[in-house]
Amino acid sequence: MLYEIGLVIRYEYDRPAGAGRNLLRLMPADLPGEQRRHWGRLDIHPEPADRRDMLDFFGNAAVELAFRESHAEISFEVAARVERLSIPAGFDMSPDLDRLAWEVGEYRGLDAFAPHHFVIASPEIAPMPATTAYAREQVQPGMSVREIVGAIGAALNRDMTYDPEATTVETPPGEAFARRHGVCQDFAQVMIAALRGLGIPAGYVSGFLRTLPPPGAPRLEGADAMHAWVRAWCGWEAGWLEYDPTNAMFAGTDHIVIARGRDYQDVAPVRGVLRTSGGQTTEQAVDVVQVAA
């Protein structure tokens, strides 16, 4: 599937900012065998004094910016053409939970996607008694890890309500789970906590979701904004699998990856500091259009 993607994020400040620094992760990823970025452009207004393009620990494209002149607004605009490659589902080669624990222990490495980074607490997500107990309720005897991932994701989709007014970007996953309301970030981080509570390594994926529902079918949540879903390590044979709990599906060719990490903090689209006072407003617009190859 070939897509043209447009993203605009704009901030306006009550009072001009005298200076600022930002770290951006906005460009769709180039992932061999999964996703090919044919071209991409990031425009920044006003022009930063310094810009450094880099790869972070997890291999995500990131951009460091520094602003030294006064500015009352700032915008980040991405335009890209991305091909999402189809990956056949194949047979379920994942083990049961006991075998998975052994395979995690036998993984002799600390590379970026070693399961050890994703089974312990991360800056925003730690296993919690409530999410662990919830996860255990979804496990039936004889289930494989892949089946458990699907069962927990489907249960969260059933039991949580997509509600853009219920949480903010800073809401802890435990609070979102207690309310059973939230957005894709909350669904993803709650699911990660639940999986880690069972010993299943799990991480966070940021990206875009394109959807064209059939006539009469409901539109998938998250299609007009940046989206988030979950990545789970399902053992040596199955490897990493991605699941979208907001929409109760394994990620497919409509899920376009920007960045992968342990939780939201590792892949936040825009982070930064400003020298200013007063508040700010934010606008975001996303356009994902399928085009002919």
C-alpha angles and dihedrals in degrees: 000000000000120000140183110212130198124185129176124182116181130184125194121191128211088223127022116268114237094205141344148176128215140187114205132195102177108121118100109250128252104225119177111236093005113052134005122203106207092187139337139187131194116197120191125195122227098031110251121237090228132020129181124182114207147152118246126219092278093050095255119148108247135176125209116205135186125195121193102168125080114264134173096199140017133197135194116200124188126190119178145155112220133179115208109204122219114244115195113235093228125180123327102258096166121120130229120269095268093052091045091057089054093048092050089052091050094053102110104197146069099213119147094275100034106139091236091076091055105044097061130063117292128195095280104020133056128161108267129199092240097051093040091053089047091051092050090054089062095052118096125190113277096019119148120225091254090053090049091052090052093045095051092045092049091047092052090049088053097044102037126066123221103237121162091194097054101073145016131220088268097053110122115237091240091059093047090050092049090053093041087217131103149100132277092285090057094045090051097046094045090051091049090053090049093050094046089051087064093046095258111138108235137174143179128263124196122196146101133299122212119194139170106182119208117256111292095011122117120258115251116251118249098032095122098047141036110296138210136205141161136272118202129187106228100184138281097303100040097036120183119354126184126220131184108212093181088067101022097240142110109255115264142166092311091062110085114194124224102165143348129209146130097286142336094294091063094054106026107153094222128016127166154121130249136196099226145096132231129037136302140216127219132205126188130186127181128188120185114178127177112227134189116268 
